[in-house]
Amino acid sequence: QVRLVESGGGLVQAGGSLRLSCAAPGSIFSFSDMGWHRQAPGKERESVASITSGGIINYADSVKGRFIISRDNAKNTVYLQMNNLKPEDTTVYYCNAYGIRLTLRFAYWGQGTQVNISS
């Protein structure tokens, strides 16, 4: 069973910052693409940011210029630095490890971490 462990959520005021972390097993991290997603109540889960095993990064338009995704391959951890947070960023954030290994697709999810932004 592959387990992704997220941390770093919490409550901050609008304009503040949080850094989310997601630790993945070393057995999969090096070849996994990693992503952060969020899902508000009643809405579909959306991709926030992603970083491939090779370091290619993508962001949702809604977070460009405010969020920064990075990975530390030595620590098997992906981070999401969230700056200038807005009340609409309030929701649960999920970490995702995915890719193809030996012709098989895989995708693993963390349990989610709650982010609350007060106005």
HELIX and SHEET records of a PDB file:
HELIX    1   1 GLY A   26  PHE A   29  1                                   4    
HELIX    2   2 PRO A   87  ASP A   89  5                                   3    
SHEET    1   A 4 VAL A   5  SER A   7  0                                        
SHEET    2   A 4 LEU A  18  ALA A  23 -1                                        
SHEET    3   A 4 THR A  77  MET A  82 -1                                        
SHEET    4   A 4 PHE A  67  ASP A  72 -1                                        
SHEET    1   B 6 GLY A  10  GLN A  13  0                                        
SHEET    2   B 6 THR A 113  SER A 118  1                                        
SHEET    3   B 6 THR A  91  ARG A 101 -1                                        
SHEET    4   B 6 ASP A  33  GLN A  39 -1                                        
SHEET    5   B 6 GLU A  46  ILE A  51 -1                                        
SHEET    6   B 6 ILE A  57  TYR A  59 -1                                        
SHEET    1   C 4 GLY A  10  GLN A  13  0                                        
SHEET    2   C 4 THR A 113  SER A 118  1                                        
SHEET    3   C 4 THR A  91  ARG A 101 -1                                        
SHEET    4   C 4 LEU A 104  TRP A 109 -1                                        
END                                                                             
